[in-house]
């Protein structure tokens, strides 16, 4: 049975390590917008030559995150001072393996699992 969540309100997503992201629900519109990201377009063009599936996953996660993340908690500089949310900060955050993996698992995978189930 498909459990449909009709909420359009952003929610806090706990990624562990004291980090939370305030994210919009992942929708078709967001995935389509992410496809228009220049990094995804360039990676798709290069996919036949050198971009691995892991590279593509990282690029897509960053593109989606730059669209859906509206706030964050638990991100600070070297002195522990809270950092403001920026696109560059989101990219840097997702370069940390445990954070990338948590974002993939807790946020993006839900949509991909649903897509896989419809194709089964």
N, C-alpha and C positions, 0 to 999 in steps of 0.2 A: 504494500500500500504506500502510495506517495503521501507524505505529510507536507502539506503546503503551508508555508508561513507567509501570510499576507502583509506582515508588518513592513512598512516602508521607512521606519524610524531607524536612525543609526544606533548601534549598540557597542558596548565595550567588549573587546576581544582580548582575553588574557593569554599572553604568549609565554608566560613564565618569566623567571629571572627579574621579577618586579616590574615587568613591562606590560602595559596595556595600550591598545590602539582603539580609538573611537572610529568605527567603520560603518559605511553605508552597506545595506544588504547587496549581495552580489546578484546583479540582474543581467539580462541579455543586453540591455542598453550599455551597461558598463563594459561588458566583454567586447561589444562592438566598438565602443570608444577606444578601448585599449588596443584593438587591432590597428587603429589609425596612428598609434604612437610611432614616431620615426625609428626608434630602436627596433621595434618589432618588424616593421617593414624592411629595414636593412637586414635583420637576421633572417627573415623569410627568404629574401633574395639570395642570401649567402648559405642557406641551409643545404643546398645541393652540394656545396663545396666543402664547408668547414664547420658550420655551427652544429654542435651536438644537441641532443635532446635536453641535456642538463643546462647548456647555455640558453636554449630557448625557454626552458622553465624559469630560469632566473630572470630573463628579460621580461617575460610575461608577468611574473609576480611583481616586479618593480613597476611596470606600467599600470597594472591594476591597482597596486597600493597607492601610487601617486594620485589616482582618481578617487579612491574610496576612503582613505585615511583622512579624517577631519581634525583629529587631535591625538595626542599621545601623553602618556604618563610613564615615568621611570627612565627617561632618556636624559643623560646629563653629560657635561664635558668632563675633562680630566680632573677637575676640582669638585665634581659632583653638582655643579650649578645646572639647573634644568635648561635644556636647549629648546629653542622654538622649533616648531614643526616646519620643515622645508622639504621641497622635492629632493634636494641633495642629501638631506638627512635621512629621508626614507630609503633612498638608494644605498646609502652607507649602512643603515640598519640591516637591510636585507642581504648585505654581504657577510653578515655574521651567520655562520651555518646554523646554530640552534634556533635563531630567530627566523631565518628563511624557512627552515623545516617546519617550525610551529605554524607560521603563516600559511604555508602550503597545505599542511594537514588540517588545520582548524578553520581555514577560511576558503581557500580555493578548491580543495579536494571535494568538498560537499557538492559543488556544482559539477565537477568532473565525474563524480560517482553517479550522480543523477543522469548525466549525459550517457555514461556507459550502460546504465540499466535500461535506458530506452532503446539502445542498440542491441541489447541481448536477445 
